[in-house]
Amino acid sequence: MSTLNTTAFFIKQRALRPRAYSRYRQLLENERLSGAELRALNWRKRARLLEYAYTNVPFYRRRLDAMHIHPRDIRTPEDWIQLPLLHKTDLVQSHSELLATGVNPGRLALSTTGGSTGKPVKVYHDRQFPHETLGWRMFRWWNIQPGIDSAIVLRLPGRSPLMDLTNRVMWWPTRRIFLDASSMTPERIDQFLASVNKCRPALVQGYVGAVHALAERILGAGLRIHAPEAVTVTAAPLSSVQRALIERAFHAPVYDQYGCGEVFWLGAECDRRAGLHVFADSRHLEIVDESGRPCEPGMPGKVIVTDLENYVFPLIRYEVGDRSSFEGEPCPCGRPFPLIQPVRGRISDVLHFPDGRIISGEYLTTLFDSFPDAVTAFQVHQGSDASIAVRAVPNRSFAGLDATLESVRRTLQAKAGHSVPVRISLVPHISSDRGKTRYVISDYHQHVS
């Protein structure tokens, strides 16, 4: 069936979506570029986008003129950091000015995001650009062809029987089964898992929190589930605890994928899982410190993204609200795309304390990395009084659970400078935000001046 699916998929793409098929073939060619050739391609795209934005997007013309910067001043990649950062507040306050002039409204696809990381924002994508081709290439990294049967756990607003019928017709003979991550009742979970066993998909994909919930159900109920060839997760940091549990439930490797509502398909792991490959032929990613200087490999910093393909609503040097760091060594797979370490929390997840101390999100998401079998999930909650409560779903069969939890508590207490209480409580499950896991929730930041 997989061979038939793949053949039918590409026949339909060539006939009905020639631009997408051509784009996909070009992406495969880009894998063969040297590192220098990829960097040159990336720079040409950046320069072309900047020139276009200055000429056609009121926001960039106004801001660059105010700073006395012209695109001709940005002559080399090293000059790029002279450009100002784009923030979420800019997207809110200057939304209409970020639209390119003269764009046909029919090309605009609205995307909203940010509900779990800060104030929601709206952006537009170009309907005519085949973003999903980056995903097709990504699947090949896991030895999976586009067009295979898949089980999908995402937020699915506004679906109807007619939409489901249209989906089946458009994708035939490929089968795609869905579970709405914003409405995961026990009954719907069991129905979905039954469909997985019936359909036997090669790929399971979805939000980290949602897929983790499926894994908990499989293991907790002792269910026998079809083992896909791969599981891929996105929308939140993936901890080693969650990766291990999902792999144990599905008997398949788990691959981390990085993207956001503002810029789709930023990067993903390959089959070596040595880090996240940045899709540098379509996105430019920087990691900078608090002063805006580029971070050295291994040094965590703020993730800054430029979407090299979005000309209807250009995002140039956009601070997405994530933190990561570049890997110092290339991936053993030999692909030219740069590597970043897995995203380890949001900037808004940083914990502040009355004495000025800060605990970073990167650390907080690794609390149990030394004891990945001790708990199946965890969440850090800072109260309005700055106290810390860690909620953990225990693995009751783990030897020395109490001692491990106390060791984690003492370590975190020391990191907090013994300035506030730290407690760990055991809970049956961790709630997700419409399927998206929130590792760290702070109610204290509003009191920080």
C-alpha positions as CSV (number, residue, x, y, z in Angstrom):
1,M,0.0,0.0,0.0
2,S,2.8,2.4,0.8
3,T,4.3,2.1,-2.7
4,L,0.9,2.7,-4.2
5,N,0.3,5.7,-1.9
6,T,3.6,7.3,-2.8
7,T,3.1,6.8,-6.6
8,A,-0.4,8.2,-6.5
9,F,0.7,11.1,-4.3
10,F,3.3,12.3,-6.7
11,I,1.1,11.7,-9.8
12,K,-1.5,14.0,-8.2
13,Q,1.1,16.6,-7.2
14,R,2.7,16.8,-10.7
15,A,-0.7,17.1,-12.3
16,L,-2.6,19.3,-9.9
17,R,0.2,21.1,-8.0
18,P,3.2,21.4,-10.3
19,R,4.7,24.3,-8.3
20,A,4.7,22.1,-5.1
21,Y,6.3,19.2,-7.0
22,S,9.0,21.5,-8.5
23,R,9.6,23.0,-5.1
24,Y,10.0,19.6,-3.5
25,R,12.5,18.5,-6.1
26,Q,14.5,21.7,-5.5
27,L,14.6,21.0,-1.8
28,L,16.0,17.6,-2.4
29,E,18.7,19.2,-4.6
30,N,19.6,21.6,-1.8
31,E,20.5,18.7,0.4
32,R,23.5,18.1,-1.9
33,L,24.9,21.6,-1.4
34,S,28.1,22.2,0.5
35,G,27.9,24.2,3.7
36,A,29.4,27.2,1.9
37,E,26.9,26.9,-1.0
38,L,24.0,26.7,1.4
39,R,25.1,29.8,3.3
40,A,25.5,31.7,0.0
41,L,21.9,30.6,-1.0
42,N,20.6,31.7,2.4
43,W,22.3,35.1,2.1
44,R,21.0,35.8,-1.4
45,K,17.5,35.1,-0.2
46,R,17.9,37.4,2.8
47,A,19.2,40.2,0.7
48,R,16.4,39.8,-1.8
49,L,13.7,39.7,0.9
50,L,15.1,42.8,2.6
51,E,15.1,44.8,-0.6
52,Y,11.5,43.7,-1.3
53,A,10.3,44.5,2.2
54,Y,11.9,48.0,2.2
55,T,10.2,48.8,-1.1
56,N,6.8,47.2,-0.6
57,V,6.1,46.9,3.2
58,P,5.4,50.2,5.0
59,F,6.5,49.0,8.4
60,Y,10.1,48.2,7.2
61,R,10.4,51.4,5.2
62,R,9.3,53.5,8.2
63,R,11.5,51.7,10.7
64,L,14.7,51.5,8.6
65,D,14.4,55.1,7.5
66,A,14.0,56.1,11.2
67,M,17.3,54.3,11.9
68,H,19.0,55.7,8.8
69,I,19.5,52.2,7.4
70,H,19.0,51.3,3.7
71,P,19.2,47.8,2.2
72,R,22.4,48.8,0.4
73,D,24.0,49.3,3.8
74,I,23.6,45.6,4.5
75,R,26.3,44.3,2.1
76,T,27.5,41.1,3.9
77,P,26.0,38.5,6.2
78,E,28.0,40.2,9.1
79,D,26.0,43.4,8.5
80,W,22.7,41.6,9.1
81,I,22.7,42.2,12.9
82,Q,22.4,45.9,12.2
83,L,18.8,45.4,11.4
84,P,16.4,45.8,14.3
85,L,14.6,42.9,15.9
86,L,10.9,42.4,15.2
87,H,8.9,41.7,18.3
88,K,5.4,40.3,19.1
89,T,4.3,43.8,20.1
90,D,5.2,45.0,16.6
91,L,2.9,42.3,15.1
92,V,0.1,43.5,17.4
93,Q,0.6,47.3,17.1
94,S,1.7,47.5,13.4
95,H,-0.2,44.5,11.9
96,S,-1.6,46.3,8.9
97,E,1.7,48.0,8.1
98,L,3.4,44.6,7.9
99,L,1.3,43.6,4.9
100,A,3.0,44.0,1.6
101,T,1.2,46.6,-0.6
102,G,-0.7,45.4,-3.7
103,V,-1.0,41.7,-2.5
104,N,-4.2,40.0,-3.7
105,P,-6.3,39.3,-0.5
106,G,-7.0,35.9,-1.9
107,R,-3.3,35.0,-1.3
108,L,-3.5,35.7,2.5
109,A,-3.8,32.8,4.9
110,L,-4.4,34.0,8.5
111,S,-2.5,32.2,11.3
112,T,-2.9,33.0,15.0
113,T,-0.5,31.8,17.7
114,G,1.0,32.6,21.0
115,G,-1.8,31.6,23.4
116,S,0.5,29.4,25.6
117,T,3.6,31.6,25.4
118,G,2.3,35.2,25.7
119,K,-0.1,37.5,24.0
120,P,-1.7,35.9,20.9
121,V,-0.6,37.4,17.6
122,K,-1.8,37.2,14.0
123,V,0.3,36.8,10.9
124,Y,-0.4,36.0,7.3
125,H,1.1,33.3,5.1
126,D,1.1,33.1,1.3
127,R,-1.5,30.5,0.2
128,Q,0.3,30.1,-3.1
129,F,3.6,28.9,-1.4
130,P,3.8,25.1,-0.8
131,H,5.1,25.2,2.8
132,E,4.3,21.5,3.3
133,T,7.1,20.5,0.9
134,L,9.6,21.1,3.8
135,G,7.6,18.4,5.6
136,W,7.8,16.0,2.7
137,R,11.6,16.4,2.7
138,M,11.7,15.9,6.5
139,F,9.8,12.6,6.2
140,R,12.5,11.2,4.0
141,W,15.0,11.8,6.8
142,W,13.1,9.2,8.7
143,N,12.9,6.8,5.7
144,I,9.3,7.7,5.2
145,Q,7.9,8.8,1.8
146,P,5.3,11.6,1.4
147,G,1.8,10.4,1.0
148,I,2.0,7.5,3.5
149,D,-0.9,6.7,5.9
150,S,-0.7,8.8,9.0
151,A,-2.4,9.4,12.4
152,I,-2.6,13.0,13.3
153,V,-3.2,14.6,16.7
154,L,-3.6,18.4,16.4
155,R,-6.1,21.1,17.1
156,L,-8.7,20.8,14.4
157,P,-11.1,23.7,14.6
158,G,-14.3,23.8,12.5
159,R,-14.1,20.3,11.0
160,S,-17.4,19.0,9.5
161,P,-18.5,15.7,7.8
162,L,-18.2,17.4,4.4
163,M,-14.6,18.5,5.2
164,D,-13.8,14.9,6.3
165,L,-15.2,13.5,3.0
166,T,-13.3,16.1,1.0
167,N,-10.1,15.2,2.8
168,R,-10.6,11.5,2.1
169,V,-11.2,12.1,-1.6
170,M,-8.3,14.5,-2.0
171,W,-5.8,12.2,-0.3
172,W,-7.0,8.8,-1.6
173,P,-5.5,6.2,-1.5
174,T,-3.7,7.6,1.5
175,R,-5.5,7.3,4.7
176,R,-5.3,10.0,7.4
177,I,-7.0,9.6,10.8
178,F,-7.4,12.6,13.1
179,L,-7.8,13.3,16.8
180,D,-8.7,16.8,17.9
181,A,-6.0,17.7,20.5
182,S,-8.3,20.3,22.0
183,S,-11.0,17.8,22.9
184,M,-9.4,14.5,24.0
185,T,-11.9,12.6,26.0
186,P,-11.2,9.0,27.1
187,E,-13.8,7.8,24.6
188,R,-12.2,9.7,21.7
189,I,-8.7,8.6,22.6
190,D,-9.8,5.0,22.6
191,Q,-11.6,5.4,19.3
192,F,-8.5,7.0,17.8
193,L,-6.2,4.2,19.1
194,A,-8.7,1.6,17.6
195,S,-8.4,3.4,14.3
196,V,-4.6,3.3,14.5
197,N,-4.8,-0.4,14.9
198,K,-7.2,-0.7,11.9
199,C,-5.4,1.8,9.6
200,R,-1.8,0.8,10.7
201,P,-0.3,4.2,9.7
202,A,3.4,4.5,9.1
203,L,3.6,7.9,10.9
204,V,2.0,9.3,14.1
205,Q,2.3,13.0,14.4
206,G,1.0,15.7,16.7
207,Y,1.5,18.0,19.7
208,V,3.9,16.8,22.3
209,G,1.3,17.0,25.1
210,A,-1.4,15.2,23.0
211,V,0.9,12.4,21.8
212,H,2.2,12.0,25.4
213,A,-1.4,11.6,26.6
214,L,-1.9,8.8,24.1
215,A,1.2,7.1,25.3
216,E,0.0,7.3,28.9
217,R,-3.3,5.7,27.9
218,I,-1.6,2.9,25.9
219,L,0.8,2.0,28.8
220,G,-1.7,2.6,31.6
221,A,-4.3,0.4,30.1
222,G,-1.9,-2.2,28.8
223,L,-3.1,-1.7,25.2
224,R,-1.6,-3.4,22.2
225,I,-1.0,-0.7,19.5
226,H,0.3,-0.9,16.0
227,A,3.9,0.2,15.9
228,P,4.4,3.0,13.3
229,E,7.7,3.5,11.5
230,A,8.1,6.9,13.3
231,V,6.4,9.3,15.7
232,T,7.0,13.1,15.3
233,V,6.1,15.7,17.8
234,T,6.0,19.5,17.8
235,A,4.6,22.7,19.5
236,A,6.5,22.3,22.8
237,P,9.9,21.3,24.1
238,L,10.3,17.5,24.1
239,S,12.0,16.2,27.3
240,S,13.9,12.9,27.5
241,V,11.2,11.7,29.9
242,Q,8.5,12.2,27.4
243,R,10.5,10.8,24.5
244,A,11.2,7.6,26.4
245,L,7.6,7.1,27.4
246,I,6.3,7.7,23.9
247,E,8.8,5.4,22.4
248,R,7.9,2.7,24.9
249,A,4.2,3.0,24.1
250,F,4.5,3.1,20.3
251,H,7.6,0.9,19.9
252,A,8.9,3.5,17.4
253,P,11.5,6.2,17.3
254,V,10.4,9.7,18.2
255,Y,11.6,12.7,16.2
256,D,11.4,16.3,17.4
257,Q,10.2,18.9,15.0
258,Y,10.4,22.7,15.5
259,G,8.1,25.3,14.1
260,C,5.6,27.9,15.2
261,G,2.4,29.5,13.9
262,E,4.4,32.6,12.7
263,V,6.9,30.6,10.7
264,F,6.1,27.0,9.8
265,W,8.7,24.2,9.5
266,L,11.8,25.7,11.1
267,G,13.7,22.5,11.6
268,A,13.7,18.9,12.6
269,E,15.8,16.0,13.8
270,C,17.1,13.6,11.2
271,D,17.5,9.8,11.9
272,R,20.7,10.5,13.8
273,R,18.9,12.7,16.4
274,A,22.0,14.7,17.0
275,G,20.1,18.0,17.1
276,L,17.5,19.9,15.1
277,H,18.5,20.7,11.5
278,V,17.5,24.2,10.6
279,F,15.9,24.4,7.2
280,A,18.4,27.1,6.2
281,D,17.3,27.1,2.5
282,S,13.9,28.5,3.6
283,R,14.5,30.1,7.0
284,H,17.3,32.0,8.5
285,L,17.8,31.4,12.2
286,E,20.0,33.3,14.6
287,I,20.7,32.8,18.3
288,V,21.6,36.0,20.2
289,D,22.3,37.1,23.8
290,E,20.5,39.7,25.7
291,S,22.5,42.4,24.1
292,G,21.7,41.1,20.6
293,R,25.2,39.7,19.9
294,P,25.5,36.3,18.2
295,C,26.0,33.5,20.6
296,E,28.9,31.1,20.3
297,P,28.0,27.4,19.7
298,G,26.8,25.8,22.9
299,M,25.7,29.1,24.4
300,P,21.9,29.4,24.9
301,G,20.2,32.5,23.7
302,K,17.1,34.0,22.1
303,V,16.0,32.5,18.8
304,I,15.6,35.0,16.0
305,V,14.0,33.9,12.8
306,T,13.6,35.3,9.3
307,D,11.1,33.6,7.0
308,L,12.9,33.6,3.6
309,E,9.7,32.6,1.7
310,N,7.0,34.9,3.1
311,Y,6.7,38.0,0.9
312,V,3.1,38.8,1.7
313,F,3.8,39.5,5.4
314,P,7.6,39.5,5.8
315,L,9.0,38.5,9.2
316,I,12.6,39.7,9.3
317,R,14.7,39.1,12.4
318,Y,11.6,38.0,14.4
319,E,12.1,37.1,18.1
320,V,9.8,34.1,18.4
321,G,10.1,33.8,22.2
322,D,12.2,30.5,22.2
323,R,15.7,29.7,23.5
324,S,18.2,27.3,22.0
325,S,21.9,27.1,21.1
326,F,23.8,26.1,18.0
327,E,25.6,22.7,18.1
328,G,29.4,23.0,17.8
329,E,29.8,19.9,15.6
330,P,28.1,19.0,12.3
331,C,25.6,16.2,12.2
332,P,27.1,12.8,11.2
333,C,24.4,12.5,8.5
334,G,26.4,14.8,6.3
335,R,23.5,17.2,5.4
336,P,24.6,20.8,5.2
337,F,21.9,22.2,7.4
338,P,23.1,23.8,10.7
339,L,22.2,22.1,13.9
340,I,20.6,23.6,17.0
341,Q,20.0,22.0,20.3
342,P,16.4,21.1,21.2
343,V,14.4,24.2,22.3
344,R,14.4,24.1,26.1
345,G,11.6,26.4,27.2
346,R,10.2,29.8,26.4
347,I,11.6,33.1,27.5
348,S,8.4,33.7,29.4
349,D,9.0,30.5,31.3
350,V,12.0,32.0,33.1
351,L,11.5,32.1,36.9
352,H,12.3,35.3,38.8
353,F,12.8,35.5,42.5
354,P,12.6,38.4,45.1
355,D,16.4,38.5,45.4
356,G,16.8,39.0,41.6
357,R,17.8,35.4,41.0
358,I,16.6,33.8,37.7
359,I,16.2,30.1,36.8
360,S,16.2,29.6,33.0
361,G,13.6,27.5,31.1
362,E,16.4,25.5,29.6
363,Y,17.3,24.1,33.0
364,L,13.7,23.6,34.2
365,T,12.8,21.3,31.3
366,T,15.8,19.0,32.2
367,L,14.9,18.5,35.9
368,F,14.5,14.8,35.5
369,D,16.9,14.1,32.6
370,S,19.2,12.2,35.0
371,F,16.2,10.1,36.1
372,P,14.1,9.7,32.9
373,D,12.3,6.6,34.3
374,A,11.3,8.2,37.6
375,V,8.4,10.2,36.3
376,T,6.3,10.1,33.2
377,A,5.5,13.8,33.1
378,F,6.2,16.9,35.2
379,Q,5.4,20.6,35.4
380,V,6.8,23.5,37.3
381,H,4.5,26.2,38.7
382,Q,5.7,29.3,40.4
383,G,3.0,30.9,42.6
384,S,2.3,34.6,43.0
385,D,4.5,34.5,46.2
386,A,7.4,33.1,44.1
387,S,7.2,29.7,45.7
388,I,7.8,26.7,43.4
389,A,5.5,23.7,43.1
390,V,6.6,20.8,40.9
391,R,3.8,18.5,39.8
392,A,5.1,15.1,38.8
393,V,3.3,12.0,37.5
394,P,5.3,9.1,39.1
395,N,6.4,5.8,37.7
396,R,5.4,3.7,40.7
397,S,7.7,0.9,39.6
398,F,10.8,3.0,39.7
399,A,13.1,1.9,42.6
400,G,14.0,4.7,44.9
401,L,11.3,7.1,43.7
402,D,11.0,9.0,47.0
403,A,14.8,9.5,47.3
404,T,15.0,10.7,43.6
405,L,12.2,13.2,44.1
406,E,13.8,14.6,47.2
407,S,17.1,14.8,45.4
408,V,15.4,16.8,42.6
409,R,13.7,19.0,45.1
410,R,16.9,19.8,47.0
411,T,18.7,20.6,43.8
412,L,16.0,23.0,42.7
413,Q,15.9,24.5,46.2
414,A,19.6,25.2,45.9
415,K,19.1,26.8,42.4
416,A,16.5,29.1,43.9
417,G,19.0,30.1,46.5
418,H,16.9,28.7,49.4
419,S,14.9,32.0,49.1
420,V,11.5,30.4,48.6
421,P,9.8,27.1,49.4
422,V,10.1,24.3,46.8
423,R,7.8,21.3,47.0
424,I,7.1,18.3,44.8
425,S,3.6,16.8,44.7
426,L,2.6,13.6,42.9
427,V,-0.4,13.9,40.6
428,P,-2.2,11.4,38.3
429,H,-1.7,13.5,35.1
430,I,-0.6,16.9,33.8
431,S,-3.2,18.9,32.0
432,S,-2.3,20.3,28.6
433,D,-3.3,23.6,27.0
434,R,-5.4,22.3,24.0
435,G,-2.8,19.6,23.6
436,K,0.3,21.8,24.0
437,T,2.4,21.0,27.1
438,R,3.3,23.9,29.3
439,Y,6.4,22.9,31.3
440,V,6.6,26.0,33.3
441,I,3.9,28.3,34.5
442,S,4.7,31.4,36.5
443,D,2.2,33.7,38.3
444,Y,5.0,35.7,39.8
445,H,6.4,37.5,36.8
446,Q,3.6,40.1,36.9
447,H,5.1,41.4,40.2
448,V,8.6,41.8,38.7
449,S,9.4,45.4,38.0
